[in-house]
Amino acid sequence: MTEIGIGIVGGGYMGKAHAVAMAAVGAVFDTALRPRLEMVCAASPASAERYRQAYGFARATADWRALVDDRRVEAIVIASPQETHCDIAEAAFALGKPVLCEKPMGASLAESASMTAAAAASGAINMVGFNYIRTPASQFARRLIAEGRIGTVTWFRGEHTEDFYADPQAPASWRTEGQANGTMGDLAPHMINAALALIGPIDGLIAEVETVHQSRPGPKGPVSVSNDDQAQMMCRFTNGAMGHMFFSRIASGRKMGYAYEVVGTKGSIRFDQEDQNALWLYDSADREAERGFRKILIGPSHPDYLAFCQGPGHGTGYQDQIIIEARDFLKAIETGKPVWPTFADGLAVNQIVSAAHVSSADKKWVSIPAD
């Protein structure tokens, strides 16, 4: 068992999730590397010290450069605003330090490409924080598809829909400013990542991206919204399958609408994150009188479930996804072998997001360059 010093930039919602995950992952998965919460960075000395005490870090700082440069910080988690990601990651890679970065990687496609190049040049371990695809149910779905259980995939439908901005009178905030904070930067990357993981690369797409509520209340009156509320996309995968995706932050009634359906020549799969401990499977080989989607309750026989619970159907939750992510990051550092999704995989997602914006603006199909 070897200790590894962890530095987390950002102590808010995701910073807390990663701190809790790093504190728990050794006990949950009996990892060879045991994280030591070495340093947390926040926007001010006072908030950094507050996070240090709350999460159990040894030290705190308001300077991310001090965290990156510190010799006792051996691996870095970036959970700060998107506009800071590129500089922090590149500084860490210059020192050869492993980086786990929350999505979206950069505030622009150019930044994401620069981060990916820096990661490749350094040879350091790198990962992007796509946690939802790590649920035991989605890992099992990915396995079933890869094994050919539902035959050749012919169609994919995916969505990531929530309703936190469904009310037109919800006030303007940082979420309504900047492309990276819009639906295409915030929600869409998760489902695009799922599509790439489950089905494979996308050859081309046509998309519509729109802002439904053009302004929102501000302290001094209406404030213009500079990013998107919802988008839809038709795509064609490299393997020939057709696809459709929908993303929205104004989908009334949807709280965690990360959902997909995969249709194959021998069966189909359905999943909805609002019921994340169940997978629905249709098998065409069933007897005619018994055919229909059946609900599979996730349990110890499914990927990564047993580490959390011995009882089938008891379930795992959001924080457990982050703990699985932490395990993968530590395993990659231990073995020196990249673990999906790397920065290159994150860049592939951002290329599709960028292509969707181009398609929407030009009202035409856009091809996705092959690697």
SULNORWO-V739757 format. One record per helix or strand. SS is the DSSP state (H for helix, E for strand). FROM is the first residue (numbers start at 1). TO is the last residue. If there is no record, write none. Layout:
ss:from:to
SS:FROM:TO
SS:FROM:TO
//
This chain:
ss:from:to
E:2:9
H:13:29
E:33:41
H:45:55
E:59:61
H:64:69
E:75:78
H:82:94
E:98:102
H:109:122
E:126:129
H:132:134
H:136:146
E:153:161
H:174:176
H:179:181
H:183:186
H:188:198
E:202:210
E:215:218
E:221:224
E:230:237
E:242:248
E:257:264
E:267:272
H:273:275
E:278:283
H:288:290
E:294:297
H:318:335
H:343:362
E:366:367
//
